[in-house]
């Protein structure tokens, strides 16, 4: 009995009726500051996502380099030695 009482009471009360909220686009159109703030937030989020993607790509490259560490280390040592010897020749 109480269930019926409360359900009837809340459903008939004018403040309890469900109304659809206004669409975000209509709210933004009516308030230029909100529109600009939303655009700025969107730009910041896009920059953060691009940074995250770049960071993950760098991590992937580091992982690949560490997997081939020995071969690259030998190559880099050879390259450094050649560059160093070229620098010695230029100085003399």
Buried (B, 14 or more C-beta within 10 A) or exposed (E): EEEEEEEEEEEEEEEEEEEEEEEEEEEBEEEEEEBEEBEEEEEEEEEEEEEEEEEEEEEEEEEEEEEEEEEBEEEEEEEEEEEEEEEEEEEE
